[in-house]
Amino acid sequence: MDRRKFIKSVAASAAAVSMPCFSIAKSRNANEKINVAFVGVGGIGAMSLGGLKNDCADSVNFAALCDVDTKYSAGNVKKFAPDAPFFTDYRQMLDKMGKDIDAVCVSTPDHSHFKIAMDAMECGKHVAVQKPLAHNVWQVRQLAKARKYYGKQQTVMMNQGHATDQIRLLKEWADSGVCGDFSEVHVMCGGPNWKSIYFKKPASYPFGKEDVPSNLSWDLWINQGKFTDYNSIYHPLTWRSFWDYGTGMLGDWFCHTGDAPVWILDLKDPVSVELVSAKTNFDPKVFIPDSSIVKWTFPKTDKRPECVMYWYDGGQEPLTRPHDFDEGRKLPTAGMFMIGSKHTIETGVRPNFNPCMTNTAFFKEFKRNMPPKTIPRIPRGSLYREWIDAIKGDGPECGSNFGYAAQLTEVALLGCLAQRFGGKIEWDAENMSAKNRSELNAFIKEPERSGWESKAI
Ligand SMILES: NC(=O)c1ccc[n+]([C@@H]2O[C@H](COP(=O)([O-])OP(=O)(O)OC[C@H]3O[C@@H](n4cnc5c(N)ncnc54)[C@H](O)[C@@H]3O)[C@@H](O)[C@H]2O)c1
């Protein structure tokens, strides 16, 4: 990658560039702390600040914080790192403090994950990014390539469940063969809850322009996404309702609830993804649905038969009642079933929530003689510890590194395309294209805003 060009593009748009940002993370002695910078600290950024503080206090310094909203982020700045240098533009942060930052933790809205993560990797930083990894299929594949291209930098997507003991337990159960072959998966999530803080519907659409508050840099918030005039319906949190910036319930939750089946059954490169049904008001190409059912078909591999997977949001019951489901029990509208030819594995909305065999009598018997624990566990089941240990060379690469994270997120993003554009998409994974729907190309790789373009690896 052409570093000179990168610096030039940063310099063109970010003021006061004083040093090249690409100081590769320096070599360190075993006791030296990892200097972590945080981009996006106002919302769930608090979880990564808290997670690193609780699980890795002995190993990290909070080197710098960055947020485009000085008011929304103020509470977390005060709580976690009141004395750390604060920036509103992450490009200036990387330029000014490049030498003093080893790793960057990105907790911004979905549409800006890619550019921030890529720029940080270009600057030689280890990177942790919130889920979903990015906003379109091309971006997740680029980040998967970046992991290999940069080689030594440790990457992780922050789907916390992937570091837990429970998801390992589920894989050991499935791999033992006790459930038989898996050919059907159901992933259910309750929302969107339009009364919650996360989603908002306008009284009517289209809606107007509002004045940008003085505490917010709207241009930086947009990042490389589609430019839209400011309206308070977007920020904070409720950007989730709009496809241009968020990815709806599916993008929000699939990387948790669908993590176990994607990992265990190696679900990738579906031959098709289809919107089975949906309810929406306003324009479905702009707004996420109120409820939907999506179906993917994954081809047979040498380890399992062809597998279909269904996603449900909006409080719908799964279309299939597992053959071994307890008599009289109501089907859940949130959770996950991996239906095996002999037995069904079930979890709550995260892989570490209530992992069990769906049939109560069988599970009781199974627990008396569980398969041996063969998959190494992560200290404290903590993704933060896993990432920092990998950076320090004290542990292996994270399980949800950008290679696996891209696989998991791509499945979710293909489902989002079906939710947004309807019908059936025949997916050509090798050529990254919808065989029967060329009009979707502009969403498989979205246009990048002028001045914010990235260079393909
Ligand atoms: N892992 C989890 O369990 C979990 C839970 C909730 C949210 N998330 C993910 O975290 C991300 C953020 O979600 P949220 O609910 O915190 O949203 P939010 O809108 O509440 O917070 C985003 C923060 O990032 C800041 N920001 C936006 N653009 C920025 C930019 N370009 N540079 C610097 N700061 C910027 C905002 O001002 C705000 O402080 C999303 O991708 C979401 O899916 C993950």
PDBQT file of the ligand as one rigid body, heavy atoms in Angstrom, charges set to zero:
ROOT
HETATM    1  N1  LIG A 501     -20.572  -5.602  21.286  1.00  0.00    +0.000 N 
HETATM    2  C1  LIG A 501     -21.745  -5.209  21.722  1.00  0.00    +0.000 C 
HETATM    3  O1  LIG A 501     -22.392  -5.897  22.514  1.00  0.00    +0.000 OA
HETATM    4  C2  LIG A 501     -22.301  -3.901  21.242  1.00  0.00    +0.000 A 
HETATM    5  C3  LIG A 501     -23.348  -3.308  21.941  1.00  0.00    +0.000 A 
HETATM    6  C4  LIG A 501     -23.841  -2.085  21.465  1.00  0.00    +0.000 A 
HETATM    7  C5  LIG A 501     -23.299  -1.503  20.331  1.00  0.00    +0.000 A 
HETATM    8  N2  LIG A 501     -22.310  -2.147  19.654  1.00  0.00    +0.000 N 
HETATM    9  C6  LIG A 501     -21.736  -1.545  18.436  1.00  0.00    +0.000 C 
HETATM   10  O2  LIG A 501     -20.969  -0.406  18.814  1.00  0.00    +0.000 OA
HETATM   11  C7  LIG A 501     -21.018   0.584  17.786  1.00  0.00    +0.000 C 
HETATM   12  C8  LIG A 501     -21.457   1.919  18.407  1.00  0.00    +0.000 C 
HETATM   13  O3  LIG A 501     -22.775   1.784  18.884  1.00  0.00    +0.000 OA
HETATM   14  P1  LIG A 501     -23.344   2.770  20.010  1.00  0.00    +0.000 P 
HETATM   15  O4  LIG A 501     -24.626   2.182  20.468  1.00  0.00    +0.000 OA
HETATM   16  O5  LIG A 501     -22.293   3.032  21.023  1.00  0.00    +0.000 OA
HETATM   17  O6  LIG A 501     -23.623   4.099  19.150  1.00  0.00    +0.000 OA
HETATM   18  P2  LIG A 501     -23.646   5.618  19.692  1.00  0.00    +0.000 P 
HETATM   19  O7  LIG A 501     -24.185   6.446  18.599  1.00  0.00    +0.000 OA
HETATM   20  O8  LIG A 501     -24.331   5.636  21.025  1.00  0.00    +0.000 OA
HETATM   21  O9  LIG A 501     -22.119   5.942  19.981  1.00  0.00    +0.000 OA
HETATM   22  C9  LIG A 501     -21.167   6.101  18.969  1.00  0.00    +0.000 C 
HETATM   23  C10 LIG A 501     -20.101   7.033  19.493  1.00  0.00    +0.000 C 
HETATM   24  O10 LIG A 501     -19.133   7.227  18.470  1.00  0.00    +0.000 OA
HETATM   25  C11 LIG A 501     -18.973   8.636  18.255  1.00  0.00    +0.000 C 
HETATM   26  N3  LIG A 501     -18.602   8.789  16.848  1.00  0.00    +0.000 N 
HETATM   27  C12 LIG A 501     -19.378   8.676  15.750  1.00  0.00    +0.000 A 
HETATM   28  N4  LIG A 501     -18.648   8.807  14.636  1.00  0.00    +0.000 NA
HETATM   29  C13 LIG A 501     -17.374   9.012  15.031  1.00  0.00    +0.000 A 
HETATM   30  C14 LIG A 501     -16.150   9.213  14.332  1.00  0.00    +0.000 A 
HETATM   31  N5  LIG A 501     -16.097   9.214  13.000  1.00  0.00    +0.000 N 
HETATM   32  N6  LIG A 501     -15.035   9.428  15.061  1.00  0.00    +0.000 NA
HETATM   33  C15 LIG A 501     -15.075   9.433  16.432  1.00  0.00    +0.000 A 
HETATM   34  N7  LIG A 501     -16.203   9.238  17.128  1.00  0.00    +0.000 NA
HETATM   35  C16 LIG A 501     -17.342   9.009  16.448  1.00  0.00    +0.000 A 
HETATM   36  C17 LIG A 501     -20.299   9.229  18.618  1.00  0.00    +0.000 C 
HETATM   37  O11 LIG A 501     -20.224  10.608  18.907  1.00  0.00    +0.000 OA
HETATM   38  C18 LIG A 501     -20.650   8.419  19.834  1.00  0.00    +0.000 C 
HETATM   39  O12 LIG A 501     -20.016   8.900  20.985  1.00  0.00    +0.000 OA
HETATM   40  C19 LIG A 501     -21.963   0.039  16.728  1.00  0.00    +0.000 C 
HETATM   41  O13 LIG A 501     -21.253  -0.514  15.669  1.00  0.00    +0.000 OA
HETATM   42  C20 LIG A 501     -22.766  -1.020  17.454  1.00  0.00    +0.000 C 
HETATM   43  O14 LIG A 501     -23.222  -2.055  16.605  1.00  0.00    +0.000 OA
HETATM   44  C21 LIG A 501     -21.790  -3.307  20.108  1.00  0.00    +0.000 A 
ENDROOT
TORSDOF 0
